[in-house]
Amino acid sequence: MRFMMLMIPLGYESAPAKLELDPERVAAMMRYNQALKDAGVLITLEGLHPPAAGARVKFDTGEPVVIDGPFTEAKEVIGGFWMIEVASRAEAIAWAKKCPATANEMIEIRQVQEMSDFSEEVQQAAATFEHPQGGWGKALR
C-alpha cells in the first residue's frame, strides 16, 4: 500500500518566500529520510517552497484566475511530502511517529488511490492514460 505523508508546518502559510533553514534540523530530517530509505519503504520525497512563492489557479467563475501567494485564507499548508510503500495504515503511522518533527509541525497520512479501489467503469475510463511511473492508466502496478 502506498501512503503519502504530508508535512504541515504550522505558520508556513505566512512564511517568507525565501527561508533560512536550521542545519541541525535539516541533518535530523536527513537521518530520518535515510532510515526510510534503508528500510526500503521510501518511494520519493520533496520539500515545497512556502506559499509566498506559489500561485493558485481558481476556476470558480468558470474561467481560470491566477492568484499569487501568499494565500491569506490558508490556515494550513503543505511544506513537503514523503511517498512510502508499506503493508498497512498502522505501519505508515508508525513511520510518521518517528519523524523528528517539532511542536509546530504535524504529518497528515493519506493512502494513495489504486485502480482496484474503483469500479470497472472507472478503471476503463482511466485506462486511456499511461502514467509514466505506473499509476493510473495502462501502466498500472
Secondary structure, 3 states (H helix, E strand, C coil): CEEEEEEEECCHHHCCCCCCCCHHHHHHHHHHHHHHHHCCCEEEEEECCCHHHCEEEECCCCCCEEEECCCCCCCCCCCEEEEEECCCHHHHHHHHHCCCCCCCEEEEEEECCCHHHCCHHHHHHHCCCECCCCCCECCCC
